[in-house]
Amino acid sequence: MLVSTQCVPNQLQHGDPKPCASVDLNDGYVILKDRRGLTQYLLIPTMRVSGIESAYLLAPGAPNYFADAWRERGYVERAAGRALPRPAISLAINSAEGRSQNQLHIHIDCIRADVQEVLGRELSMIADAWAPLSEPLVAGHHYRAIRVLGDTLDGTNPFILLADGVPGARTAMGQQSLVVVGAEFASGRPGFIILNSEVDPSSGDNGSGEELQNHDCAIARS
């Protein structure tokens, strides 16, 4: 894997993170430009973590990789060629069935414009407890949402928020997806909309939260 065979050794030996964009040895993650799309970056832990189902993510003192990913959103803005409003940025992790590799990775990229429109209509109804959205974000794929107030995610770990707040999620984390979208609530208060879907074979939903993102950041040109 690139992280352990190239990025970390190159950083340690030469002070050069390539082929990764950056290596953070203190917090234990790298940022890697995904081959797909113009603006998609991945946050990948330097240690072996299988994915959303890993018990390590819920252990006391576990890293808050979503908080790290939000701090690294500048890579998306630079790739898009402009500063982006808070509600344009999203972070996504897929279920065990919806992912392409068995190493934890968080997709950092722009939200789809049509998804942003739905979230705008739902914004006033999203509260401090998990509840289903009244509209599907993707045809046939239903999400639940919760709001988190604050400029950063330093005080909120979405993995734990999901495991503790959605009945049955803690024992079936591999069936879940998580998406974090920047938001501005009433009176301009900064925060986040955190979204969750579950694998549902009857609707063809494999729990791929990444489906809410646009990897060419079309929203930056609208």
MDAnalysis code that builds the backbone (N, CA, C; Angstrom):
import MDAnalysis as mda
import numpy as np

u = mda.Universe.empty(666, n_residues=222, atom_resindex=np.repeat(np.arange(222), 3), trajectory=True)
u.add_TopologyAttr("name", ["N", "CA", "C"] * 222)
u.add_TopologyAttr("resid", np.arange(1, 223))
u.add_TopologyAttr("resname", ["MET", "LEU", "VAL", "SER", "THR", "GLN", "CYS", "VAL", "PRO", "ASN", "GLN", "LEU", "GLN", "HIS", "GLY", "ASP", "PRO", "LYS", "PRO", "CYS", "ALA", "SER", "VAL", "ASP", "LEU", "ASN", "ASP", "GLY", "TYR", "VAL", "ILE", "LEU", "LYS", "ASP", "ARG", "ARG", "GLY", "LEU", "THR", "GLN", "TYR", "LEU", "LEU", "ILE", "PRO", "THR", "MET", "ARG", "VAL", "SER", "GLY", "ILE", "GLU", "SER", "ALA", "TYR", "LEU", "LEU", "ALA", "PRO", "GLY", "ALA", "PRO", "ASN", "TYR", "PHE", "ALA", "ASP", "ALA", "TRP", "ARG", "GLU", "ARG", "GLY", "TYR", "VAL", "GLU", "ARG", "ALA", "ALA", "GLY", "ARG", "ALA", "LEU", "PRO", "ARG", "PRO", "ALA", "ILE", "SER", "LEU", "ALA", "ILE", "ASN", "SER", "ALA", "GLU", "GLY", "ARG", "SER", "GLN", "ASN", "GLN", "LEU", "HIS", "ILE", "HIS", "ILE", "ASP", "CYS", "ILE", "ARG", "ALA", "ASP", "VAL", "GLN", "GLU", "VAL", "LEU", "GLY", "ARG", "GLU", "LEU", "SER", "MET", "ILE", "ALA", "ASP", "ALA", "TRP", "ALA", "PRO", "LEU", "SER", "GLU", "PRO", "LEU", "VAL", "ALA", "GLY", "HIS", "HIS", "TYR", "ARG", "ALA", "ILE", "ARG", "VAL", "LEU", "GLY", "ASP", "THR", "LEU", "ASP", "GLY", "THR", "ASN", "PRO", "PHE", "ILE", "LEU", "LEU", "ALA", "ASP", "GLY", "VAL", "PRO", "GLY", "ALA", "ARG", "THR", "ALA", "MET", "GLY", "GLN", "GLN", "SER", "LEU", "VAL", "VAL", "VAL", "GLY", "ALA", "GLU", "PHE", "ALA", "SER", "GLY", "ARG", "PRO", "GLY", "PHE", "ILE", "ILE", "LEU", "ASN", "SER", "GLU", "VAL", "ASP", "PRO", "SER", "SER", "GLY", "ASP", "ASN", "GLY", "SER", "GLY", "GLU", "GLU", "LEU", "GLN", "ASN", "HIS", "ASP", "CYS", "ALA", "ILE", "ALA", "ARG", "SER"])
u.atoms.positions = np.array([
    [0.844, -1.194, 0.000],
    [0.000, 0.000, 0.000],
    [0.881, 1.247, 0.000],
    [0.461, 2.266, -0.735],
    [1.266, 3.464, -0.902],
    [1.633, 4.117, 0.424],
    [0.687, 4.126, 1.360],
    [0.925, 4.827, 2.622],
    [2.134, 4.258, 3.350],
    [2.162, 2.947, 3.510],
    [3.220, 2.321, 4.312],
    [4.489, 2.032, 3.524],
    [4.389, 1.880, 2.202],
    [5.556, 1.519, 1.406],
    [6.243, 2.711, 0.750],
    [5.517, 3.821, 0.601],
    [6.109, 4.971, -0.088],
    [5.962, 6.276, 0.695],
    [4.733, 6.659, 1.023],
    [4.513, 7.991, 1.613],
    [5.236, 8.168, 2.940],
    [4.999, 7.245, 3.884],
    [5.629, 7.379, 5.201],
    [7.150, 7.215, 5.117],
    [7.680, 6.177, 4.420],
    [9.147, 6.077, 4.300],
    [9.777, 7.294, 3.640],
    [9.142, 7.824, 2.608],
    [9.693, 9.005, 1.941],
    [9.715, 10.208, 2.873],
    [8.669, 10.349, 3.686],
    [8.630, 11.463, 4.629],
    [9.722, 11.311, 5.692],
    [9.876, 10.101, 6.199],
    [10.870, 9.863, 7.249],
    [12.301, 10.013, 6.743],
    [12.548, 9.528, 5.544],
    [13.917, 9.486, 5.032],
    [14.325, 10.748, 4.282],
    [13.339, 11.388, 3.619],
    [13.690, 12.503, 2.735],
    [12.897, 13.778, 3.011],
    [11.960, 13.725, 3.962],
    [11.132, 14.900, 4.207],
    [10.201, 15.216, 3.065],
    [9.869, 14.209, 2.275],
    [9.028, 14.371, 1.084],
    [7.897, 13.344, 1.160],
    [6.619, 13.802, 1.184],
    [5.512, 12.860, 1.359],
    [5.093, 12.116, 0.103],
    [5.662, 12.436, -1.046],
    [5.191, 11.845, -2.302],
    [5.246, 10.323, -2.255],
    [4.237, 9.695, -2.877],
    [3.170, 10.219, -3.733],
    [1.976, 10.802, -2.999],
    [1.998, 10.859, -1.663],
    [0.926, 11.526, -0.926],
    [1.117, 13.043, -1.010],
    [0.052, 13.769, -0.733],
    [0.141, 15.223, -0.688],
    [0.773, 15.692, 0.616],
    [0.511, 14.942, 1.720],
    [1.121, 15.276, 3.007],
    [1.102, 14.052, 3.904],
    [2.002, 14.052, 4.863],
    [2.066, 12.995, 5.874],
    [2.148, 13.679, 7.233],
    [1.187, 13.379, 8.099],
    [1.194, 13.909, 9.457],
    [1.560, 12.769, 10.405],
    [2.830, 12.727, 10.794],
    [3.298, 11.638, 11.644],
    [2.835, 11.796, 13.084],
    [2.552, 13.012, 13.503],
    [2.096, 13.241, 14.871],
    [0.678, 12.710, 15.082],
    [-0.221, 13.028, 14.157],
    [-1.609, 12.598, 14.286],
    [-1.888, 11.294, 13.553],
    [-0.910, 10.790, 12.801],
    [-1.023, 9.464, 12.222],
    [-1.941, 9.322, 11.037],
    [-1.795, 10.220, 10.061],
    [-2.584, 10.074, 8.834],
    [-1.857, 10.730, 7.669],
    [-2.270, 10.354, 6.472],
    [-1.764, 10.987, 5.262],
    [-2.941, 11.568, 4.494],
    [-2.642, 12.507, 3.601],
    [-3.613, 13.016, 2.636],
    [-3.117, 12.616, 1.252],
    [-3.976, 11.954, 0.513],
    [-3.613, 11.422, -0.804],
    [-4.615, 11.905, -1.833],
    [-4.122, 12.400, -2.968],
    [-5.014, 12.757, -4.082],
    [-5.532, 11.483, -4.713],
    [-6.856, 11.344, -4.744],
    [-7.447, 10.179, -5.395],
    [-7.293, 10.312, -6.902],
    [-7.151, 9.181, -7.564],
    [-6.995, 9.206, -9.020],
    [-8.263, 9.647, -9.727],
    [-9.400, 9.480, -9.076],
    [-10.668, 9.857, -9.700],
    [-11.010, 11.305, -9.395],
    [-11.350, 12.032, -10.421],
    [-11.859, 13.373, -10.227],
    [-10.790, 14.437, -10.089],
    [-11.247, 15.668, -10.170],
    [-10.355, 16.818, -10.090],
    [-10.021, 17.193, -8.657],
    [-10.990, 17.026, -7.758],
    [-10.851, 17.624, -6.427],
    [-10.891, 16.630, -5.277],
    [-10.964, 15.341, -5.540],
    [-11.120, 14.362, -4.472],
    [-9.794, 14.023, -3.789],
    [-9.779, 14.170, -2.479],
    [-8.633, 13.764, -1.660],
    [-9.105, 12.750, -0.631],
    [-8.177, 11.944, -0.149],
    [-8.471, 10.934, 0.862],
    [-7.620, 11.171, 2.096],
    [-8.228, 11.034, 3.266],
    [-7.471, 10.937, 4.506],
    [-7.376, 9.464, 4.848],
    [-6.149, 8.973, 5.057],
    [-5.908, 7.562, 5.337],
    [-5.010, 7.464, 6.567],
    [-5.410, 6.710, 7.595],
    [-4.534, 6.535, 8.761],
    [-3.221, 5.856, 8.368],
    [-2.159, 6.190, 9.072],
    [-0.883, 5.528, 8.815],
    [-0.860, 4.128, 9.425],
    [-1.719, 3.870, 10.413],
    [-1.804, 2.535, 10.994],
    [-2.889, 1.738, 10.275],
    [-2.864, 0.442, 10.460],
    [-3.843, -0.423, 9.817],
    [-5.185, -0.324, 10.527],
    [-6.183, 0.198, 9.822],
    [-7.556, 0.289, 10.329],
    [-8.455, -0.157, 9.183],
    [-9.193, -1.230, 9.385],
    [-9.921, -1.843, 8.268],
    [-10.960, -0.921, 7.655],
    [-11.758, -0.256, 8.475],
    [-12.818, 0.592, 7.953],
    [-13.769, 0.998, 9.056],
    [-14.949, 1.423, 8.684],
    [-15.910, 1.965, 9.636],
    [-16.286, 0.964, 10.727],
    [-16.119, -0.335, 10.439],
    [-16.499, -1.366, 11.405],
    [-15.437, -1.619, 12.466],
    [-14.263, -0.994, 12.347],
    [-13.169, -1.255, 13.286],
    [-13.512, -0.778, 14.696],
    [-13.362, -1.666, 15.678],
    [-13.619, -1.305, 17.078],
    [-12.660, -0.215, 17.555],
    [-11.518, -0.092, 16.919],
    [-10.535, 0.924, 17.288],
    [-11.126, 2.329, 17.226],
    [-12.029, 2.559, 16.275],
    [-12.592, 3.896, 16.072],
    [-13.485, 4.336, 17.227],
    [-13.985, 3.369, 17.996],
    [-14.884, 3.669, 19.113],
    [-14.203, 3.514, 20.471],
    [-12.938, 3.166, 20.461],
    [-12.212, 2.954, 21.715],
    [-11.925, 4.283, 22.403],
    [-11.813, 4.299, 23.725],
    [-11.457, 5.532, 24.435],
    [-10.146, 6.107, 23.895],
    [-10.157, 7.400, 23.620],
    [-8.962, 8.068, 23.136],
    [-8.658, 7.853, 21.667],
    [-9.590, 7.243, 20.917],
    [-9.352, 7.006, 19.490],
    [-9.217, 8.330, 18.744],
    [-8.404, 8.373, 17.695],
    [-8.283, 9.601, 16.908],
    [-9.628, 10.006, 16.310],
    [-9.818, 11.302, 16.174],
    [-11.020, 11.827, 15.515],
    [-10.643, 12.164, 14.070],
    [-10.694, 11.143, 13.219],
    [-10.236, 11.326, 11.846],
    [-11.121, 12.292, 11.062],
    [-12.388, 12.399, 11.420],
    [-13.250, 13.359, 10.730],
    [-12.825, 14.789, 11.040],
    [-12.432, 15.051, 12.288],
    [-11.937, 16.386, 12.625],
    [-10.676, 16.707, 11.833],
    [-9.792, 15.717, 11.702],
    [-8.583, 15.897, 10.898],
    [-8.939, 16.179, 9.438],
    [-9.889, 15.418, 8.901],
    [-10.271, 15.577, 7.494],
    [-10.846, 16.961, 7.234],
    [-11.638, 17.468, 8.169],
    [-12.196, 18.811, 7.981],
    [-11.086, 19.867, 7.949],
    [-10.071, 19.703, 8.794],
    [-8.964, 20.665, 8.795],
    [-8.184, 20.630, 7.483],
    [-8.232, 19.506, 6.777],
    [-7.455, 19.367, 5.545],
    [-8.256, 19.720, 4.288],
    [-9.428, 20.332, 4.437],
    [-10.292, 20.618, 3.275],
    [-9.676, 21.617, 2.313],
    [-8.632, 22.320, 2.737],
    [-7.979, 23.277, 1.845],
    [-7.438, 22.640, 0.575],
    [-7.119, 21.350, 0.623],
    [-6.661, 20.669, -0.596],
    [-7.739, 20.691, -1.664],
    [-8.986, 20.507, -1.267],
    [-10.096, 20.544, -2.222],
    [-10.248, 21.943, -2.798],
    [-10.139, 22.947, -1.946],
    [-10.283, 24.326, -2.416],
    [-9.183, 24.683, -3.413],
    [-7.975, 24.267, -3.133],
    [-6.879, 24.571, -4.066],
    [-7.076, 23.855, -5.396],
    [-7.560, 22.627, -5.343],
    [-7.822, 21.891, -6.587],
    [-8.963, 22.526, -7.363],
    [-9.952, 23.074, -6.646],
    [-11.087, 23.732, -7.298],
    [-10.721, 25.121, -7.805],
    [-9.626, 25.669, -7.306],
    [-9.164, 26.966, -7.770],
    [-9.865, 28.140, -7.124],
    [-10.545, 27.908, -5.984],
    [-11.229, 29.010, -5.319],
    [-11.599, 28.602, -3.906],
    [-11.796, 29.617, -3.068],
    [-12.325, 29.356, -1.736],
    [-13.765, 28.888, -1.877],
    [-14.157, 27.944, -1.044],
    [-15.493, 27.372, -1.136],
    [-16.284, 27.685, 0.129],
    [-17.581, 27.960, -0.015],
    [-18.400, 28.180, 1.179],
    [-18.494, 26.909, 2.006],
    [-18.673, 27.068, 3.270],
    [-18.725, 25.942, 4.194],
    [-19.673, 24.826, 3.738],
    [-20.899, 25.145, 3.273],
    [-21.831, 24.082, 2.894],
    [-21.456, 23.333, 1.613],
    [-20.374, 23.730, 0.963],
    [-19.959, 23.041, -0.263],
    [-19.051, 21.857, 0.011],
    [-18.491, 21.780, 1.225],
    [-17.490, 20.761, 1.538],
    [-18.126, 19.584, 2.273],
    [-17.715, 18.381, 1.910],
    [-18.245, 17.179, 2.558],
    [-17.130, 16.177, 2.815],
    [-17.379, 15.325, 3.786],
    [-16.478, 14.228, 4.160],
    [-17.313, 12.957, 4.171],
    [-16.829, 11.893, 3.563],
    [-17.646, 10.680, 3.458],
    [-16.827, 9.430, 3.713],
    [-17.464, 8.469, 4.383],
    [-16.891, 7.134, 4.522],
    [-17.978, 6.132, 4.178],
    [-17.605, 5.117, 3.416],
    [-18.553, 4.121, 2.933],
    [-18.643, 2.932, 3.886],
    [-19.714, 2.184, 3.738],
    [-19.869, 0.940, 4.495],
    [-18.858, -0.090, 4.009],
    [-18.780, -1.210, 4.714],
    [-17.891, -2.293, 4.292],
    [-18.273, -2.810, 2.911],
    [-19.559, -2.797, 2.589],
    [-20.015, -3.269, 1.284],
    [-19.845, -2.225, 0.189],
    [-19.797, -0.960, 0.581],
    [-19.759, 0.101, -0.412],
    [-18.387, 0.664, -0.698],
    [-17.337, 0.082, -0.086],
    [-15.996, 0.638, -0.272],
    [-15.175, -0.210, -1.235],
    [-14.051, 0.376, -1.650],
    [-13.211, -0.275, -2.652],
    [-11.964, -0.923, -2.056],
    [-11.638, -0.622, -0.790],
    [-10.440, -1.205, -0.182],
    [-10.644, -1.336, 1.315],
    [-9.970, -2.312, 1.900],
    [-10.114, -2.575, 3.328],
    [-9.057, -1.846, 4.145],
    [-8.987, -0.555, 3.934],
    [-8.191, 0.342, 4.766],
    [-9.002, 1.618, 4.903],
    [-9.213, 2.039, 6.126],
    [-10.030, 3.222, 6.369],
    [-9.587, 4.393, 5.507],
    [-10.531, 5.025, 4.855],
    [-10.239, 6.254, 4.120],
    [-11.486, 7.126, 4.114],
    [-11.291, 8.403, 4.360],
    [-12.369, 9.382, 4.342],
    [-12.217, 10.225, 3.089],
    [-13.270, 10.282, 2.284],
    [-13.284, 11.074, 1.061],
    [-13.540, 12.539, 1.420],
    [-12.656, 13.414, 0.990],
    [-12.795, 14.853, 1.211],
    [-13.076, 15.492, -0.143],
    [-14.256, 16.067, -0.306],
    [-14.598, 16.630, -1.617],
    [-15.845, 17.495, -1.510],
    [-16.269, 18.024, -2.642],
    [-17.458, 18.858, -2.701],
    [-18.722, 18.008, -2.638],
    [-19.768, 18.609, -2.092],
    [-21.071, 17.966, -2.082],
    [-21.713, 18.158, -3.456],
    [-22.564, 17.232, -3.864],
    [-23.308, 17.401, -5.107],
    [-24.278, 18.571, -4.976],
    [-24.458, 19.300, -6.067],
    [-25.332, 20.478, -6.031],
    [-26.772, 20.096, -5.705],
    [-27.255, 18.987, -6.263],
    [-28.647, 18.603, -5.984],
    [-28.821, 18.169, -4.537],
    [-27.800, 17.552, -3.958],
    [-27.862, 17.173, -2.549],
    [-27.860, 18.426, -1.681],
    [-27.045, 19.393, -2.043],
    [-27.008, 20.643, -1.285],
    [-28.374, 21.334, -1.291],
    [-29.067, 21.260, -2.423],
    [-30.395, 21.869, -2.510],
    [-31.373, 21.207, -1.551],
    [-31.345, 19.880, -1.495],
    [-32.235, 19.168, -0.578],
    [-31.901, 19.516, 0.869],
    [-30.626, 19.524, 1.201],
    [-30.228, 19.842, 2.574],
    [-30.636, 21.268, 2.947],
    [-30.596, 22.168, 1.977],
    [-31.056, 23.534, 2.234],
    [-32.529, 23.582, 2.600],
    [-33.325, 22.756, 1.920],
    [-34.758, 22.707, 2.239],
    [-35.013, 22.042, 3.592],
    [-34.155, 21.126, 3.973],
    [-34.333, 20.370, 5.216],
    [-33.696, 21.049, 6.427],
    [-32.892, 22.077, 6.188],
    [-32.007, 22.607, 7.224],
    [-32.730, 22.955, 8.520],
    [-33.859, 23.639, 8.420],
    [-34.553, 24.088, 9.627],
    [-35.150, 22.935, 10.421],
    [-35.265, 21.755, 9.800],
    [-35.863, 20.604, 10.482],
    [-34.815, 19.652, 11.063],
    [-33.547, 19.883, 10.737],
    [-32.485, 19.033, 11.272],
    [-32.133, 19.515, 12.673],
    [-32.223, 18.611, 13.641],
    [-32.084, 19.001, 15.049],
    [-30.950, 18.240, 15.717],
    [-30.939, 18.260, 17.035],
    [-29.837, 17.712, 17.826],
    [-29.992, 16.227, 18.143],
    [-30.911, 15.549, 17.474],
    [-31.082, 14.108, 17.609],
    [-31.263, 13.518, 16.207],
    [-30.808, 12.294, 16.028],
    [-30.925, 11.648, 14.725],
    [-32.397, 11.514, 14.325],
    [-32.698, 11.863, 13.084],
    [-34.053, 11.714, 12.557],
    [-33.976, 11.580, 11.044],
    [-34.896, 10.841, 10.425],
    [-34.877, 10.684, 8.965],
    [-35.170, 12.009, 8.265],
    [-34.491, 12.243, 7.160],
    [-34.836, 13.378, 6.311],
    [-36.161, 13.066, 5.616],
    [-36.917, 14.101, 5.307],
    [-38.213, 13.887, 4.661],
    [-38.088, 13.616, 3.176],
    [-36.920, 13.919, 2.596],
    [-36.673, 13.675, 1.178],
    [-35.456, 12.761, 1.028],
    [-35.474, 11.869, 0.037],
    [-34.249, 11.094, -0.239],
    [-33.189, 11.994, -0.856],
    [-31.942, 11.756, -0.523],
    [-30.847, 12.526, -1.117],
    [-30.436, 11.951, -2.459],
    [-30.623, 10.667, -2.630],
    [-30.432, 9.968, -3.897],
    [-31.669, 9.105, -4.075],
    [-32.143, 8.969, -5.288],
    [-33.385, 8.241, -5.537],
    [-33.375, 6.878, -4.853],
    [-34.343, 6.674, -3.969],
    [-34.477, 5.399, -3.283],
    [-33.548, 5.193, -2.113],
    [-32.627, 6.121, -1.871],
    [-31.673, 5.999, -0.771],
    [-32.013, 7.025, 0.296],
    [-32.383, 6.559, 1.451],
    [-32.842, 7.442, 2.520],
    [-31.755, 7.613, 3.581],
    [-31.651, 8.831, 4.052],
    [-30.651, 9.180, 5.055],
    [-31.322, 9.750, 6.294],
    [-30.680, 9.548, 7.426],
    [-31.052, 10.245, 8.649],
    [-29.990, 11.316, 8.904],
    [-30.357, 12.311, 9.696],
    [-29.447, 13.445, 9.899],
    [-29.501, 13.935, 11.335],
    [-28.411, 14.568, 11.736],
    [-28.315, 15.249, 13.017],
    [-27.441, 16.477, 12.803],
    [-27.684, 17.518, 13.576],
    [-26.843, 18.705, 13.445],
    [-25.849, 18.777, 14.587],
    [-24.718, 19.372, 14.295],
    [-23.689, 19.637, 15.301],
    [-23.269, 21.084, 15.132],
    [-23.324, 21.858, 16.189],
    [-22.917, 23.252, 16.139],
    [-21.436, 23.384, 16.479],
    [-20.788, 24.347, 15.850],
    [-19.369, 24.576, 16.101],
    [-18.606, 24.723, 14.812],
    [-17.489, 25.410, 14.884],
    [-16.691, 25.673, 13.690],
    [-15.878, 24.459, 13.270],
    [-15.532, 23.604, 14.237],
    [-14.742, 22.410, 13.956],
    [-15.436, 21.187, 14.556],
    [-14.863, 20.021, 14.285],
    [-15.362, 18.772, 14.849],
    [-14.505, 18.285, 16.014],
    [-13.686, 19.174, 16.550],
    [-12.755, 18.750, 17.594],
    [-13.470, 18.177, 18.826],
    [-14.687, 18.627, 19.088],
    [-15.402, 18.120, 20.252],
    [-16.429, 17.056, 19.937],
    [-16.513, 16.658, 18.671],
    [-17.527, 15.683, 18.248],
    [-16.903, 14.662, 17.317],
    [-16.990, 13.397, 17.684],
    [-16.499, 12.325, 16.823],
    [-17.700, 11.669, 16.149],
    [-17.886, 11.849, 14.842],
    [-19.066, 11.290, 14.166],
    [-19.215, 9.783, 14.309],
    [-18.115, 9.041, 14.388],
    [-18.226, 7.591, 14.575],
    [-18.957, 7.269, 15.887],
    [-18.569, 7.957, 16.950],
    [-19.184, 7.718, 18.252],
    [-20.606, 8.256, 18.282],
    [-20.828, 9.404, 17.631],
    [-22.172, 9.973, 17.556],
    [-23.135, 8.987, 16.901],
    [-22.684, 8.304, 15.873],
    [-23.507, 7.300, 15.194],
    [-23.710, 6.072, 16.077],
    [-22.621, 5.545, 16.615],
    [-22.701, 4.308, 17.404],
    [-23.583, 4.471, 18.633],
    [-23.536, 5.651, 19.258],
    [-24.294, 5.879, 20.485],
    [-25.704, 6.407, 20.237],
    [-25.950, 6.940, 19.037],
    [-27.226, 7.620, 18.811],
    [-28.229, 6.898, 17.948],
    [-27.795, 5.972, 17.116],
    [-28.700, 5.253, 16.226],
    [-28.861, 3.826, 16.742],
    [-30.061, 3.428, 17.122],
    [-30.268, 2.080, 17.665],
    [-29.732, 0.993, 16.729],
    [-28.924, 0.092, 17.281],
    [-28.378, -1.021, 16.523],
    [-27.117, -0.729, 15.748],
    [-26.737, 0.548, 15.641],
    [-25.576, 0.892, 14.813],
    [-24.276, 0.361, 15.394],
    [-24.110, 0.434, 16.715],
    [-22.837, 0.034, 17.329],
    [-22.477, -1.412, 17.002],
    [-23.462, -2.282, 16.910],
    [-23.192, -3.693, 16.630],
    [-23.239, -4.005, 15.143],
    [-23.481, -2.984, 14.311],
    [-23.539, -3.196, 12.861],
    [-22.893, -2.027, 12.130],
    [-21.746, -1.579, 12.638],
    [-21.092, -0.415, 12.041],
    [-20.676, -0.660, 10.596],
    [-20.356, -1.898, 10.260],
    [-19.957, -2.199, 8.891],
    [-21.050, -1.989, 7.876],
    [-22.299, -1.901, 8.331],
    [-23.446, -1.683, 7.449],
    [-23.792, -0.207, 7.289],
    [-23.002, 0.663, 7.919],
    [-23.320, 2.090, 7.950],
    [-22.415, 2.898, 7.025],
    [-22.950, 4.021, 6.577],
    [-22.115, 5.046, 5.945],
    [-22.279, 6.333, 6.735],
    [-21.285, 7.190, 6.671],
    [-21.315, 8.484, 7.354],
    [-20.877, 9.566, 6.382],
    [-21.616, 10.667, 6.373],
    [-21.241, 11.826, 5.570],
    [-21.379, 13.069, 6.444],
    [-20.357, 13.898, 6.435],
    [-20.373, 15.156, 7.179],
    [-20.356, 16.299, 6.170],
    [-21.295, 17.213, 6.306],
    [-21.393, 18.353, 5.387],
    [-21.331, 19.637, 6.203],
    [-20.496, 20.567, 5.790],
    [-20.456, 21.861, 6.456],
    [-21.790, 22.563, 6.340],
    [-22.134, 23.354, 7.343],
    [-23.434, 24.023, 7.336],
    [-23.352, 25.361, 8.045],
    [-24.305, 26.213, 7.706],
    [-24.513, 27.470, 8.431],
    [-25.970, 27.486, 8.866],
    [-26.184, 27.525, 10.167],
    [-27.531, 27.475, 10.703],
    [-28.041, 28.888, 10.975],
    [-29.182, 28.986, 11.630],
    [-29.813, 30.279, 11.883],
    [-28.827, 31.251, 12.518],
    [-28.941, 32.515, 12.103],
    [-28.073, 33.593, 12.609],
    [-26.619, 33.379, 12.230],
    [-26.372, 32.583, 11.191],
    [-25.021, 32.382, 10.700],
    [-24.165, 31.490, 11.564],
    [-24.777, 30.708, 12.468],
    [-23.987, 29.844, 13.336],
    [-23.357, 28.717, 12.522],
    [-22.040, 28.542, 12.605],
    [-21.388, 27.466, 11.858],
    [-21.651, 26.124, 12.508],
    [-21.652, 25.099, 11.694],
    [-21.844, 23.752, 12.214],
    [-21.733, 22.728, 11.114],
    [-22.342, 21.580, 11.368],
    [-22.266, 20.465, 10.433],
    [-23.596, 19.722, 10.392],
    [-23.917, 19.193, 9.233],
    [-24.975, 18.199, 9.107],
    [-24.278, 16.852, 8.972],
    [-24.596, 15.932, 9.871],
    [-24.018, 14.595, 9.803],
    [-25.102, 13.646, 9.318],
    [-24.791, 12.910, 8.279],
    [-25.748, 12.044, 7.603],
    [-25.344, 10.589, 7.745],
    [-26.341, 9.724, 7.811],
    [-26.094, 8.285, 7.926],
    [-27.097, 7.521, 7.074],
    [-26.602, 6.531, 6.363],
    [-27.472, 5.580, 5.677],
    [-26.991, 4.174, 5.998],
    [-27.869, 3.199, 5.807],
    [-27.536, 1.805, 6.068],
    [-27.679, 0.985, 4.796],
    [-26.913, -0.065, 4.710],
    [-27.026, -0.979, 3.577],
    [-28.464, -1.496, 3.504],
    [-29.061, -1.410, 2.323],
    [-30.443, -1.855, 2.119],
    [-30.547, -2.512, 0.755],
    [-30.353, -3.826, 0.671],
    [-30.394, -4.521, -0.619],
    [-31.704, -4.326, -1.374],
    [-32.812, -4.126, -0.666],
    [-34.102, -3.989, -1.338],
    [-34.185, -2.742, -2.199],
    [-33.406, -1.705, -1.837],
    [-33.416, -0.466, -2.622],
    [-32.128, -0.280, -3.418],
    [-31.256, -1.282, -3.384],
    [-29.990, -1.173, -4.091],
    [-29.006, -0.238, -3.428],
    [-29.197, 0.019, -2.132],
    [-28.319, 0.925, -1.395],
    [-27.229, 0.103, -0.716],
    [-25.985, 0.266, -1.174],
    [-24.872, -0.480, -0.575],
    [-24.124, 0.327, 0.483],
    [-24.747, 1.410, 0.944],
    [-24.137, 2.196, 2.009],
    [-22.929, 2.981, 1.559],
    [-23.003, 3.547, 0.379],
    [-21.891, 4.335, -0.151],
    [-22.199, 5.818, 0.008],
    [-21.802, 6.381, 1.145],
    [-22.033, 7.798, 1.367],
    [-21.332, 8.678, 0.353],
    [-20.299, 8.149, -0.256],
    [-19.571, 8.881, -1.291],
    [-20.481, 9.285, -2.445],
    [-21.638, 8.621, -2.587],
    [-22.561, 8.949, -3.676],
    [-23.078, 10.382, -3.578],
    [-22.936, 11.010, -2.419],
    [-23.414, 12.379, -2.232],
    [-22.397, 13.423, -2.685],
    [-21.221, 12.971, -3.090],
    [-20.162, 13.903, -3.474],
    [-20.040, 14.036, -4.996],
    [-19.458, 15.151, -5.410],
    [-19.112, 15.355, -6.816],
    [-17.600, 15.538, -6.898],
    [-16.933, 14.620, -7.581],
    [-15.472, 14.602, -7.533],
    [-14.803, 15.557, -8.526],
    [-15.611, 16.356, -9.222],
    [-15.077, 17.446, -10.040],
    [-15.537, 18.791, -9.513],
    [-16.174, 18.781, -8.368],
    [-16.609, 20.012, -7.677],
    [-17.382, 20.950, -8.604],
    [-18.403, 20.410, -9.258],
    [-19.211, 21.224, -10.152],
    [-19.851, 22.398, -9.434],
    [-20.083, 22.238, -8.130],
    [-20.708, 23.293, -7.355],
    [-19.841, 24.556, -7.309],
    [-18.534, 24.398, -7.497],
    [-17.638, 25.553, -7.484],
    [-17.811, 26.413, -8.713],
    [-18.397, 25.860, -9.756],
    [-18.581, 26.598, -11.010],
    [-20.001, 27.085, -11.187],
    [-20.865, 26.774, -10.221],
    [-22.282, 27.172, -10.350],
    [-22.498, 28.553, -9.750],
])
